[in-house]
Amino acid sequence: MPEDCSHLSQHFKFTNTKTHVCEECVKIGDTWVHLRLCMECGNVGCCDSSKNKHATKHFHRSKHPVIRSIEPGESWTWCYVDEVMGELG
């Protein structure tokens, strides 16, 4: 865990989800590439490789700093504030 990021060492309420769609993309009839989970509130949004970038837009609205990949086999986390990756422990 990067020592210069206090956000990644927080206790998170949301580490998993049963949601496997970007609900904002579904509402507008669009598609996504990969999904990200907000570890503070459980919001699922599409990644920055997706056209709509809903996970990043969620960060800008909410200021919730940490997301994780919910893609099969991936357990990495990302702090938007400090721009560092971590690993779900």
C-alpha positions in Angstrom: 0.0 0.0 0.0 1.5 3.4 -0.9 2.6 5.2 2.2 1.6 8.6 0.8 -2.1 7.7 0.4 -4.2 7.6 3.5 -7.4 6.9 1.6 -6.4 3.3 0.6 -5.9 2.2 4.2 -9.4 3.2 5.3 -12.0 0.6 6.3 -14.5 0.4 3.4 -18.2 -0.6 3.8 -18.4 -1.7 0.1 -15.9 -4.2 -1.3 -18.2 -6.3 -3.4 -21.5 -5.8 -5.2 -24.2 -7.9 -6.9 -24.6 -5.1 -9.5 -22.9 -5.9 -12.8 -24.1 -3.1 -15.0 -23.5 0.6 -15.2 -26.9 1.8 -14.3 -26.3 5.3 -15.8 -25.3 3.7 -19.1 -28.4 1.5 -19.0 -30.6 4.6 -18.5 -29.3 6.2 -21.6 -29.1 3.0 -23.7 -25.4 2.9 -23.9 -22.7 0.3 -23.3 -19.5 0.2 -21.2 -16.1 -1.5 -21.3 -15.4 -2.3 -17.6 -17.0 -1.6 -14.2 -15.8 0.1 -11.1 -17.2 0.1 -7.6 -17.1 3.1 -5.3 -15.9 1.7 -2.0 -17.6 4.4 0.0 -21.2 4.2 -1.2 -21.4 1.2 -3.5 -22.1 3.0 -6.7 -21.1 1.0 -9.8 -20.0 3.0 -12.8 -18.2 2.5 -16.1 -14.4 2.9 -16.4 -12.4 5.6 -18.2 -12.0 3.4 -21.2 -15.8 3.6 -21.6 -17.3 6.5 -23.5 -19.2 7.9 -20.5 -16.7 7.5 -17.7 -19.4 7.3 -15.1 -17.1 6.1 -12.3 -14.9 9.2 -12.6 -17.9 11.4 -13.0 -19.2 9.9 -9.7 -16.0 10.8 -8.0 -16.2 14.4 -9.2 -19.8 14.7 -7.9 -19.4 12.8 -4.6 -15.6 13.3 -3.8 -15.6 9.6 -2.7 -11.8 8.9 -3.3 -11.5 5.1 -3.8 -12.8 2.7 -6.4 -12.0 -0.9 -7.1 -12.3 -3.0 -10.2 -15.1 -5.5 -10.1 -14.0 -7.3 -13.2 -13.5 -11.1 -12.7 -10.0 -11.9 -11.3 -9.2 -8.3 -10.5 -8.8 -6.9 -7.0 -7.0 -3.6 -7.6 -8.1 -0.3 -6.1 -7.5 3.3 -7.3 -7.4 6.5 -5.3 -8.6 9.5 -7.4 -7.2 12.0 -4.9 -3.6 10.7 -4.7 -3.7 9.0 -8.1 -2.2 5.7 -6.8 -3.2 2.0 -7.1 -3.6 -0.4 -4.3 -4.6 -4.0 -3.8 -7.7 -5.1 -2.0 -6.4 -6.9 1.1 
